[in-house]
């Protein structure tokens, strides 16, 4: 995991992290393989627009 980076403004210092949980109906295994890779690409593109970085992706086994 990369070292934590703090951002600063003139009156504060902060580090903002998000934890996204995607829950599927009936707990079916539908986000796997190509769909999981595409989800990661979409997240990375959005983060590049905001000049942020992608830390980790994990899918839980069913």
BAFIDO-341841 format. One record per residue: residue in one letter; x, y, z of N, C-alpha, C, O in turn. Coordinates in nm, 2 decimals, always signed. Example, Ala and Ser with C-alpha at 12.3 -4.5 7.8 and 13.67 -1.06 7.14 Angstrom:
2
+---------+--------+--------+--------+--------+--------+--------+--------+--------+--------+--------+--------+--------+
| residuo |    n.u |    n.v |    n.w |   ca.u |   ca.v |   ca.w |    c.u |    c.v |    c.w |    o.u |    o.v |    o.w |
+---------+--------+--------+--------+--------+--------+--------+--------+--------+--------+--------+--------+--------+
|       A |  +1.32 |  -0.57 |  +0.78 |  +1.23 |  -0.45 |  +0.78 |  +1.32 |  -0.33 |  +0.78 |  +1.42 |  -0.33 |  +0.85 |
|       S |  +1.28 |  -0.22 |  +0.71 |  +1.37 |  -0.11 |  +0.71 |  +1.29 |  +0.00 |  +0.79 |  +1.34 |  +0.11 |  +0.80 |
+---------+--------+--------+--------+--------+--------+--------+--------+--------+--------+--------+--------+--------+
REM end
This chain:
62
+---------+--------+--------+--------+--------+--------+--------+--------+--------+--------+--------+--------+--------+
| residuo |    n.u |    n.v |    n.w |   ca.u |   ca.v |   ca.w |    c.u |    c.v |    c.w |    o.u |    o.v |    o.w |
+---------+--------+--------+--------+--------+--------+--------+--------+--------+--------+--------+--------+--------+
|       X |  +0.08 |  -0.12 |  +0.00 |  +0.00 |  +0.00 |  +0.00 |  +0.09 |  +0.12 |  +0.00 |  +0.19 |  +0.13 |  +0.07 |
|       X |  +0.06 |  +0.22 |  -0.08 |  +0.14 |  +0.34 |  -0.09 |  +0.14 |  +0.42 |  +0.04 |  +0.04 |  +0.41 |  +0.12 |
|       X |  +0.24 |  +0.50 |  +0.06 |  +0.25 |  +0.58 |  +0.18 |  +0.14 |  +0.69 |  +0.18 |  +0.11 |  +0.74 |  +0.07 |
|       X |  +0.08 |  +0.72 |  +0.29 |  -0.03 |  +0.81 |  +0.30 |  +0.01 |  +0.95 |  +0.27 |  +0.12 |  +1.00 |  +0.32 |
|       X |  -0.06 |  +1.02 |  +0.18 |  -0.03 |  +1.15 |  +0.14 |  -0.13 |  +1.25 |  +0.20 |  -0.25 |  +1.22 |  +0.18 |
|       X |  -0.09 |  +1.35 |  +0.26 |  -0.18 |  +1.45 |  +0.31 |  -0.18 |  +1.57 |  +0.22 |  -0.08 |  +1.62 |  +0.16 |
|       X |  -0.30 |  +1.63 |  +0.21 |  -0.32 |  +1.75 |  +0.13 |  -0.34 |  +1.86 |  +0.23 |  -0.38 |  +1.85 |  +0.34 |
|       X |  -0.30 |  +1.98 |  +0.18 |  -0.31 |  +2.10 |  +0.27 |  -0.38 |  +2.21 |  +0.20 |  -0.37 |  +2.23 |  +0.08 |
|       X |  -0.45 |  +2.28 |  +0.28 |  -0.51 |  +2.41 |  +0.24 |  -0.45 |  +2.52 |  +0.34 |  -0.37 |  +2.48 |  +0.43 |
|       X |  -0.48 |  +2.64 |  +0.33 |  -0.42 |  +2.74 |  +0.41 |  -0.46 |  +2.72 |  +0.56 |  -0.39 |  +2.77 |  +0.65 |
|       X |  -0.57 |  +2.65 |  +0.59 |  -0.61 |  +2.64 |  +0.73 |  -0.63 |  +2.50 |  +0.78 |  -0.68 |  +2.47 |  +0.89 |
|       X |  -0.59 |  +2.40 |  +0.69 |  -0.61 |  +2.26 |  +0.74 |  -0.52 |  +2.16 |  +0.66 |  -0.46 |  +2.20 |  +0.56 |
|       X |  -0.50 |  +2.04 |  +0.72 |  -0.43 |  +1.93 |  +0.65 |  -0.53 |  +1.81 |  +0.66 |  -0.59 |  +1.79 |  +0.76 |
|       X |  -0.54 |  +1.74 |  +0.55 |  -0.63 |  +1.63 |  +0.55 |  -0.59 |  +1.52 |  +0.45 |  -0.50 |  +1.54 |  +0.37 |
|       X |  -0.65 |  +1.40 |  +0.48 |  -0.63 |  +1.29 |  +0.39 |  -0.77 |  +1.22 |  +0.38 |  -0.82 |  +1.17 |  +0.48 |
|       X |  -0.83 |  +1.22 |  +0.26 |  -0.96 |  +1.18 |  +0.24 |  -0.96 |  +1.04 |  +0.16 |  -0.89 |  +1.03 |  +0.06 |
|       X |  -1.02 |  +0.94 |  +0.22 |  -1.03 |  +0.81 |  +0.15 |  -1.17 |  +0.76 |  +0.15 |  -1.25 |  +0.79 |  +0.24 |
|       X |  -1.21 |  +0.69 |  +0.04 |  -1.34 |  +0.64 |  +0.02 |  -1.34 |  +0.49 |  +0.02 |  -1.24 |  +0.43 |  -0.03 |
|       X |  -1.44 |  +0.43 |  +0.07 |  -1.45 |  +0.28 |  +0.07 |  -1.59 |  +0.25 |  +0.00 |  -1.69 |  +0.28 |  +0.06 |
|       X |  -1.58 |  +0.20 |  -0.12 |  -1.70 |  +0.17 |  -0.20 |  -1.74 |  +0.02 |  -0.18 |  -1.65 |  -0.06 |  -0.21 |
|       X |  -1.86 |  +0.00 |  -0.15 |  -1.91 |  -0.14 |  -0.14 |  -2.03 |  -0.16 |  -0.23 |  -2.12 |  -0.08 |  -0.23 |
|       X |  -2.01 |  -0.25 |  -0.33 |  -2.12 |  -0.28 |  -0.42 |  -2.19 |  -0.41 |  -0.38 |  -2.12 |  -0.52 |  -0.38 |
|       X |  -2.32 |  -0.40 |  -0.35 |  -2.39 |  -0.52 |  -0.31 |  -2.49 |  -0.56 |  -0.43 |  -2.56 |  -0.48 |  -0.48 |
|       X |  -2.48 |  -0.69 |  -0.46 |  -2.57 |  -0.73 |  -0.57 |  -2.69 |  -0.80 |  -0.52 |  -2.69 |  -0.86 |  -0.41 |
|       X |  -2.80 |  -0.80 |  -0.59 |  -2.92 |  -0.86 |  -0.55 |  -2.91 |  -1.01 |  -0.54 |  -2.85 |  -1.08 |  -0.63 |
|       X |  -2.96 |  -1.07 |  -0.44 |  -2.96 |  -1.22 |  -0.42 |  -2.81 |  -1.28 |  -0.40 |  -2.80 |  -1.40 |  -0.41 |
|       X |  -2.72 |  -1.19 |  -0.38 |  -2.58 |  -1.23 |  -0.36 |  -2.52 |  -1.32 |  -0.47 |  -2.44 |  -1.41 |  -0.45 |
|       X |  -2.57 |  -1.30 |  -0.59 |  -2.52 |  -1.37 |  -0.70 |  -2.38 |  -1.32 |  -0.74 |  -2.35 |  -1.20 |  -0.73 |
|       X |  -2.30 |  -1.41 |  -0.79 |  -2.16 |  -1.37 |  -0.84 |  -2.17 |  -1.31 |  -0.98 |  -2.16 |  -1.39 |  -1.07 |
|       X |  -2.20 |  -1.18 |  -0.99 |  -2.21 |  -1.12 |  -1.12 |  -2.10 |  -1.02 |  -1.16 |  -2.08 |  -1.00 |  -1.27 |
|       X |  -2.03 |  -0.97 |  -1.06 |  -1.92 |  -0.88 |  -1.08 |  -1.79 |  -0.96 |  -1.07 |  -1.72 |  -0.97 |  -0.97 |
|       X |  -1.75 |  -1.02 |  -1.19 |  -1.63 |  -1.10 |  -1.19 |  -1.57 |  -1.08 |  -1.33 |  -1.63 |  -1.04 |  -1.42 |
|       X |  -1.44 |  -1.11 |  -1.34 |  -1.37 |  -1.11 |  -1.47 |  -1.37 |  -0.98 |  -1.54 |  -1.32 |  -0.88 |  -1.48 |
|       X |  -1.43 |  -0.98 |  -1.65 |  -1.43 |  -0.86 |  -1.74 |  -1.51 |  -0.74 |  -1.67 |  -1.47 |  -0.63 |  -1.68 |
|       X |  -1.62 |  -0.77 |  -1.61 |  -1.70 |  -0.66 |  -1.54 |  -1.62 |  -0.60 |  -1.43 |  -1.63 |  -0.48 |  -1.41 |
|       X |  -1.55 |  -0.68 |  -1.35 |  -1.47 |  -0.63 |  -1.24 |  -1.35 |  -0.54 |  -1.30 |  -1.32 |  -0.44 |  -1.24 |
|       X |  -1.29 |  -0.58 |  -1.41 |  -1.18 |  -0.51 |  -1.47 |  -1.24 |  -0.37 |  -1.53 |  -1.17 |  -0.27 |  -1.51 |
|       X |  -1.36 |  -0.38 |  -1.59 |  -1.42 |  -0.25 |  -1.64 |  -1.45 |  -0.16 |  -1.53 |  -1.43 |  -0.04 |  -1.54 |
|       X |  -1.50 |  -0.21 |  -1.41 |  -1.53 |  -0.13 |  -1.30 |  -1.40 |  -0.06 |  -1.25 |  -1.41 |  +0.06 |  -1.21 |
|       X |  -1.29 |  -0.13 |  -1.25 |  -1.17 |  -0.07 |  -1.20 |  -1.12 |  +0.04 |  -1.30 |  -1.08 |  +0.15 |  -1.26 |
|       X |  -1.14 |  +0.02 |  -1.43 |  -1.10 |  +0.12 |  -1.53 |  -1.18 |  +0.24 |  -1.52 |  -1.13 |  +0.36 |  -1.52 |
|       X |  -1.31 |  +0.23 |  -1.49 |  -1.40 |  +0.34 |  -1.47 |  -1.36 |  +0.42 |  -1.35 |  -1.35 |  +0.55 |  -1.36 |
|       X |  -1.33 |  +0.35 |  -1.24 |  -1.29 |  +0.42 |  -1.12 |  -1.16 |  +0.49 |  -1.14 |  -1.14 |  +0.61 |  -1.10 |
|       X |  -1.06 |  +0.43 |  -1.21 |  -0.93 |  +0.49 |  -1.23 |  -0.95 |  +0.62 |  -1.32 |  -0.88 |  +0.72 |  -1.30 |
|       X |  -1.03 |  +0.61 |  -1.42 |  -1.05 |  +0.73 |  -1.51 |  -1.11 |  +0.85 |  -1.43 |  -1.07 |  +0.96 |  -1.45 |
|       X |  -1.21 |  +0.82 |  -1.34 |  -1.27 |  +0.92 |  -1.26 |  -1.17 |  +0.98 |  -1.17 |  -1.17 |  +1.10 |  -1.14 |
|       X |  -1.08 |  +0.90 |  -1.11 |  -0.98 |  +0.95 |  -1.02 |  -0.88 |  +1.03 |  -1.09 |  -0.83 |  +1.13 |  -1.03 |
|       X |  -0.84 |  +1.00 |  -1.21 |  -0.75 |  +1.08 |  -1.29 |  -0.80 |  +1.22 |  -1.31 |  -0.72 |  +1.31 |  -1.31 |
|       X |  -0.93 |  +1.23 |  -1.33 |  -0.99 |  +1.36 |  -1.35 |  -0.97 |  +1.45 |  -1.23 |  -0.96 |  +1.57 |  -1.24 |
|       X |  -0.97 |  +1.39 |  -1.11 |  -0.96 |  +1.46 |  -0.99 |  -0.82 |  +1.46 |  -0.94 |  -0.79 |  +1.50 |  -0.83 |
|       X |  -0.73 |  +1.40 |  -1.02 |  -0.58 |  +1.39 |  -0.98 |  -0.57 |  +1.32 |  -0.85 |  -0.49 |  +1.36 |  -0.76 |
|       X |  -0.64 |  +1.20 |  -0.83 |  -0.63 |  +1.12 |  -0.72 |  -0.57 |  +0.98 |  -0.76 |  -0.54 |  +0.96 |  -0.88 |
|       X |  -0.55 |  +0.89 |  -0.66 |  -0.50 |  +0.76 |  -0.70 |  -0.59 |  +0.65 |  -0.65 |  -0.66 |  +0.66 |  -0.55 |
|       X |  -0.58 |  +0.54 |  -0.72 |  -0.65 |  +0.41 |  -0.68 |  -0.56 |  +0.33 |  -0.59 |  -0.45 |  +0.30 |  -0.63 |
|       X |  -0.61 |  +0.29 |  -0.48 |  -0.53 |  +0.22 |  -0.38 |  -0.54 |  +0.07 |  -0.40 |  -0.45 |  +0.00 |  -0.41 |
|       X |  -0.67 |  +0.02 |  -0.39 |  -0.69 |  -0.12 |  -0.38 |  -0.83 |  -0.16 |  -0.43 |  -0.92 |  -0.09 |  -0.42 |
|       X |  -0.83 |  -0.28 |  -0.49 |  -0.96 |  -0.34 |  -0.53 |  -0.97 |  -0.48 |  -0.48 |  -0.87 |  -0.56 |  -0.49 |
|       X |  -1.08 |  -0.52 |  -0.42 |  -1.09 |  -0.66 |  -0.37 |  -1.23 |  -0.71 |  -0.39 |  -1.32 |  -0.63 |  -0.37 |
|       X |  -1.24 |  -0.83 |  -0.44 |  -1.38 |  -0.89 |  -0.45 |  -1.39 |  -1.00 |  -0.35 |  -1.30 |  -1.08 |  -0.34 |
|       X |  -1.50 |  -1.01 |  -0.28 |  -1.52 |  -1.11 |  -0.18 |  -1.57 |  -1.24 |  -0.24 |  -1.65 |  -1.24 |  -0.33 |
|       X |  -1.51 |  -1.35 |  -0.20 |  -1.56 |  -1.48 |  -0.25 |  -1.70 |  -1.51 |  -0.20 |  -1.74 |  -1.47 |  -0.09 |
|       X |  -1.78 |  -1.58 |  -0.28 |  -1.92 |  -1.62 |  -0.23 |  -1.92 |  -1.77 |  -0.20 |  -2.02 |  -1.82 |  -0.16 |
+---------+--------+--------+--------+--------+--------+--------+--------+--------+--------+--------+--------+--------+
REM end
